[in-house]
């Protein structure tokens, strides 16, 4: 099945090629010339697959690898990064499959590593929120927290109060309010915060 090249417009150092089926991708001007792409002409299925195999598959996989060398990405976020980089959907799917095959992309490993790194100073609720923002599936987050999260919320709060130099014998309502907001922002429940402050008062 052929596709019509509706437009080829400059975008930075590259050219955005838009097809009539809604597909669009970015190529360098030399590549547009090399593959004889012209607005208003047909792009055959064979030509499209040549572009995928010769340019987009290897380029998208390389881009995914470079992104993962800098930091961990959840699959959802990595897909978004590749899509905004101008790769067609088939190339994005190929890159995701490629890095997953070699375990460079592993949402479960990423979630577990994040829990281990942050459970001493972040609540379960805050870690769940952070992982959600990173694109991890909610069911996987809950499974990982159930398996990996071992910290005591009360111990965490008491440790943070100690690090803040909290002294109940000289504290005033303003300081208490500030500490309450500090702990609430980290996702600790109101009851746990009040309980820890109360115990600090009694100790």
N, C-alpha and C positions, 0 to 999 in steps of 0.2 A: 504494500500500500504506500503510495507516494504522499508526501506532505508538501504543502505550499510554503515557501519562505516568504512570510508577509513583510518582514523588514529586517534590516541590518543597520544598527545604530551604534555610534561610538559611545563607549562607557569607560572613562579613564583611559588606560593603556590598551584596552581590549574592545571588542565589538560584541554587542548583544544581538544574537540571532533569534528571531521570534518566528515560530511556525504556526500554521493555522489551526492546529489541534490544541493550542495553549502551551506547548512545550517551548521553553526558551533556554539558552545557554550562552556562555561567554567564550569567545575564541580570540586569539591574537590576529591582527590584520594579516600577517604572513600566512596563518592557517586558513583564514577565509579565502585568500588567493590560492593557496595550495590545493584546496578541495573544491575550488571553482564555485563557491557559494554566491548566489546573487539574488537580491530581493525580486520577487515576482516569478521566480523559477521553481520547479519541482525539486524536492529532495527525496530520492527513492529510499525504500526500506533498506536496501543493501548499502547505500551511501551513509545512511544514518547509523547502521551497525558498524560500519568502518570507522566513523567518527568516535563511536563509543569505545571500540576495542583499541584503536590506535592512540586516542587522545584522552578521553574522559575516564575510562576505567583506571589506567595507571596513574593519571594525575590526581583523581579523587582519592585513591588509596594512599598515595604519597602524602597528600594534604592531611588525611586523617591520621596517619602515623606521626606527622610533625606536630599536630595539635595534641596528641596523646603523649608526646615526649615532654611537653611543657607542663601538662596537668591532666588529671583524670577527668573524663567526661562520661556522663550517663549517655546511653544510646540516643535518647530523645534530644539532648542538647547537641550531641555530635552531628546528628542528622540536620538540625537547624543550621549549624555552622557551615556544613557542606552545601546545603541548599542556598544559603545567602552568598556563597562563594561562586555561584553561577554554574553548578553542575546539574545536568538533567537527572531525573529521578532514578533512572536505571543505574547511573554511575554512583549515586548516593547509596543505593541498595548494595551495589557491588562492594563499595568501600567498607560499609558496615559489616558485610559478610566476611570480608577479607580480614579486618582487624579482630573480629570476634573469633574467627577460626584459629588465630594464633594467640588468643587470650589477651590481646592488648586492650580489648573492650570487654568489661565484665561488670555489670551493674551490681551483682551480689558481692563481688570482691570489693568494689568501691565503697558500697554501703557499710560493709563490715569494717573496713579500714577506717572509715570516718567515725564509726561508733567507738572503736578502740582508742582513737586519737583524742576524742572530745568528751568521753563520758565522765571524766573526772571533774570537768568544770562546766558542763552543760547538762540541762535536764533532758529527760527522755523526750518530752514534748518539743523542746527546742531543736534537738537533733532531728526529730521527725520532720519539723518544718524546714530545716536546712536541706535535708535530703530531698524533700519535695521540690524545693526551689531549684535543686540541681537536676531535676528531671527524673528522679527515681520513682518507680511505680509504688503506689501506696501499700499494696499488699506485700510487696517485697520489703518495704521499710519495716512494716510490722513484724514480718517473719524474722528479719535480721535483728531487730531490737529484742524480740523475745529470746533469740538464741545468744546474742552477744552482750546485751546491756546488763551489767551486774552491779553498777554503782548504787549506793544508797542515797536517795534524795536528801534526807536529813543530814547525812555526813557531808554531802557536797555543799549544802548551805552553810553549815558550821565552818567548813574549811574556807569558804569564800568570805565569811564574816571575819574570820581570823586574819586572812590576808589583807582585808580592808582596815585592820587595826581597830575593829569594833570593841569598845569597852562599855558594857551596859551600865557601869557605875557612874559614868560621866556623860552618857549619851543624852540627847534631847530629842523632842518630837521631830524637829527638822531633820536631824541625822537619821532617825529611824525611818522617816518617810523616804528619804533619799535611798537608803539601803533597801527598803521594800521595793521601790521602783526598779532598782538595779537588779534585784533577784527576780522580780516578776518579768522583766525584759528577757531574762534567760530561760523563761518558760517554767519556772517553779510555781507550784500551786500556792494560792493564798494561805491555805491551812498549814502547809508545810513551812512556809516562811514565818507565819505567826508563831508556830510551835517552836521553831528554832530560835527566834528572837526571845521567846518566853523562857526557853531553857537557858539561853545565854544570860538572861536576867537573874535566873535562879542559881547559876553556877558561881 
